[in-house]
Amino acid sequence: MKPRRTRKVILLVLLCLLACTALAACVVENGTMGSQGSSLSDMVASGLSIQAERGTKVLNITRPEQTAKKPANLKKNSWTVFVYLCGSDLETKTGAATKDLTEMLSASAGDNITFVVETGGAKKWQSNIRTNSLSRYVIKNGSISEVGTLRNANMGDGTVLADFLTWGIENYPAENMGVILWDHGAGSITGVCFDEHNNYDAIALSELDKAFATANAKLWEKFEFVGFDACLMSTLETANVLASYAKYMIASQETEPATGWEYSSLVHYLAQSPTSNGADLGRALCDNYLSTLPSSSAAWATLAVIDLSKIDELVQSFYRFSQEMYASGSNQSTLAAMTRGIKQAENYGSNNRLEGYTNMVDLYGIVSACADVTPSAADVKAALDAAVVYQVRGKYHSKSCGLSTYYPLAITDAKELSTFQKVAVNPSYLSYIDRLVHGGTYNGGSEYVAFPDDTWFQDGIWNWSVSEGEQAPQSEEYWNYVNQHSDESQVITLAQEPQLDDEGSYWFQLDQHGIDNAAVVSALLFTYSSDGNDVIALGETYDVYGDWETGTFTDNFNGKWLSLPDGQNLCLYVAEHTDDYVTYTSPITLNGEECFLRLTQDLASGDVTVEGTWSAIGQNGAVDRGVTPLKRGDVIVPRYDAISTQNNAKSLYEGNPYTVADKTLHVDYSSLPANNYLYSFRIQDVFGDSHIANSAEFEIDKDGTIYFFE
């Protein structure tokens, strides 16, 4: 039993401001900057046509053919790999692109292997690569030759990629040809290849489709593979675009470290196994990628080989599944149950208020969360198994299936949604997302207007052409309603407000309406400044006992918090939470630079591992390439958001510098220092919005005893 002292449980509006507004201010509006690309009708023009008879569960997918004449006298078993090397800040800061070029050069190979490289997109190259122009190089037999220089252009523009590919095919054809896109990647919404010269503009998937459609006119057969040495690009939407132009896709669901792929091994493999196909090469790449990563990166790593000839069946089965998912979601209780399951699925990059959102979620995880109410779930899983021919994954992504898809873990803005509508693979899934977003914007969506599949098709063709002024999801302007969205939930209702029980535990109970609308319950912890004038955020924990049947949730707080070896408590927020582990992110400065410390707790053993530091989502949605391990001598300064109890003014507190004594930083739970604290429940609804419940104040005395006030 926890001892108690007399003081009423309090409600502080400022806690809501601190927990929501202050953190939301740190969120990059992912997907709202850079190239938005063209509409799906442009995709139809380029060759991808998706048709259906109204009321059926079948999409008739028509893809373009490769009609160019095959060049005569192509060398048998020859390979040309086109590398679109957009250096961006990865090259400017660390020389990562130069390192990979060096790896390509370090391996000697026969005359049958040619790497054709286009460089650009970086403000500074850590080599003699030209900075203010695009350059083209041929790497062969361990030597490099510059074969062309072009006026500087935006590598985040799909037309620049199209020009490179068409030139390359005409001048360096081979029996087998592959493409590698190198740089930052950010998934289905923001795309890939962020040009540092052009405000980090990136190639959106709709642009990627047009670029490959242009190159397709020169092809006599599909590219053997398209690979992404970039983060987060192994998505269903990417695969659906590339299925028209390539046999295999090689990509990661998760972030990749700046080192990326190991290219000398790639060259060696092709030299030794020239008869291999894209799947064989992909397997070798995957194995080598995982084996050469440092342990901190390997634990989170994913890389998969996708058989693009199997994507049409996956798209078909996912369409049937999405129809069932959408129909089941009309029941609010079922919608809540599906959402809770999806929130537990593996997700990638960053998906929290502190760092921003990529909204990339494992496709198998989404399907599994809805399997009880979607008979077609089994068909999707079977199609996934057929499409993902090989993958590697670290221990923290053991359930990753190889392909992600967009799911709004948090509602961001209209531009993100209008971007997704250009690349969504079926209308029913888009309708499901519309229901979620509508509910989050309009307090539960009681006035939601359903859009059955009939509304998406014009004469049997799914496209975005609508009559002037028509406000259906086909119109980009349709999504502008989300600009009215607020992060504060209006649908969480309680049967019992938070209170202390006879045992001294803090608890609350949702009513049935609240159960039907709630997805996640966590707890927030705050402390006071030494003068008592500011409330300082210590962060968030999922260590809450919960019963979704009764809606009853109770604190599991023991007065301890994750701390540096010198005893400083870290400010912690949940970055990812599954049945197996929870990953926290903590704002710090590292050697004077603002970033985040990533920590993972194994829920079975309780062990906490410091993964390293991460810069999260950067300019215009570019996702930092992986976690950087700490090294001896690094100086960490914890950071904490705070807000005044007098006038709600926000401020920032910094802790004391801590110097890492070894390459492994040991972080553990330690008792909170004697002071007064605030504890509050955060209840996140199915739409991604939060309700901050009444706060309890408690004291920890010098002996470590906790006194909750009542």
KAGI-V184876 format. One line per field, one symbol per residue. ss: DSSP state (~ for helix, > for strand, _ for the rest). psi: psi as a letter, one per 20 degrees, with the letter a starting at -180 (. if undefined). A space follows every 50 residues. Layout:
# KAGI-V184876
ss: ???
psi: ???
This chain:
# KAGI-V184876
ss: ___>>____>__~~~~~~~~~~~~_______________~~~~~~~__>> >________>>>________________>>>>>>>>_~~~~~~~_~~~~~ ~~~~~~______>>>>>>>>____________>>>>>>>>__>>>>>>>> >______~~~~~~~~~~~~~~____>>>>>>>__>_~~~~_>>>>~~~__ >>>_~~~~~~~~~~~~______>>>>>>>_____>~~~~~~~___>>>>> >___________~~~~~~~~~~_____~~~~~~~~~~~~~~~__~~~~__ _>>>>>>~~~~~~~~~~~~~~~~~~~~~___~~~~~~~~~~~~___>>__ >>___>>__>>>~~~~~~~_~~~___~~~~~~~~~~~>>>>>>_~~~___ ___>>>_______~~~~~~~~~~___~~~~~~~~~~~~~~~_________ __~~~~>>__>>_____________~~~~~~~~~___>_____>>>>>>> _____>>>>>_~~~~~~>>>>>>>>>>>_____>>>>>>>>__>>>>___ _>>>>____>>>>_____>__>>>>>>___>>>>>>>>>>__>>>>>>>> >>_____>>>>>>>__>_~~~_>____>______>>>>>>>>>>_____> >>>>___>>________>>>>___>>>>>>>>>>>____>>>>>>>>>>> _____>>>>_
psi: ppqqroqqpqpohhhhgghfgghhhippnpiirapiarrhhhgghiiopo qqppirkppoppqqroiqppqqkpppkqppoponnogbihgghikhgggh ghhhhipqraiipppoppqaiqhppkajqphkrpqpqpppkjqpppjqpq qproijphhgggggggggghhlqrhpprppppbqqjahghbqnoohhlkk qrorhhhgghghhghhiipirqqhqpqomrqjimqhgghhgihiiqhqpo rqhrqqrhhbrohhhgggghhhmijqahggggggggghghhiqqhhhhhi qqpqppoiiihghggghhggghghggghiiohggggggggghhiqprqdp mrhgiaphkoqpghggghhjhhjnhighhggghghhhniqqqqrhilijp ihprrppnhqpfrhhghhghhhiqiqhhhhhghggghghhhllikhkpoq nrhhiipokipoajprqpipmrihphihiihiiiqqipqjjoqqhpqprp aiijqprrpqahgggiiqgppaqqpqrqrhijiqpppibqqjmppqoigi jppqqkpjjqqpqrhjippqppqphqpahhrppqppprpokippapppqp pohghiqppohbqqibpbpkipppnrppqqqpiqopoqqpqrqpigjjpq rpqqaqppppiriopoprpqpqqprqrppqppoprijjrqporqqqprqp riijppopq.
